[in-house]
């Protein structure tokens, strides 16, 4: 299964990015991931997968709780999936400028991977004061489920509000770690 996600906005380098900024990026990507569940092959799996693991242990229940927030990662150890990511950053800097103002691509990739993932359990307290919320759709249960990562940069040919603003185009290729009846439909 292959699809693309698009993000427009600021992705600050990891040391400068706060948990709130990372969660903001996560929430901006969530509607695209939620929409993905309305199309085949995921539409047929949604009812079985978008459940809490305590409801039916041993099945593909993917929901993760952090504080009072609930996350639905498409790529999870529970459903035996992994993915490959091909990221294109369109930004104000010249193509290939990796260091300097607005550069620092490796730390921006770290911020993006954190935003694509369910927050780690150690951050559960950060989500307790958010209050009950809608289900947050995200790509990854854990960024360790990314088996291949490619990053390309190019110039964004329009004005941006800050040096960290960019357009990120993410091509996602879903792979099964283990082919099962639950994952066979995603392989086509």
Beta strands, then each sheet from edge to edge (+ up, - down):
strand 1: 2-10
strand 2: 63-66
strand 3: 69-75
strand 4: 81-91
strand 5: 136-140
strand 6: 146-155
strand 7: 165-176
sheet 1: 1+ 7- 4+ 6+
sheet 2: 2+ 3- 5-
end
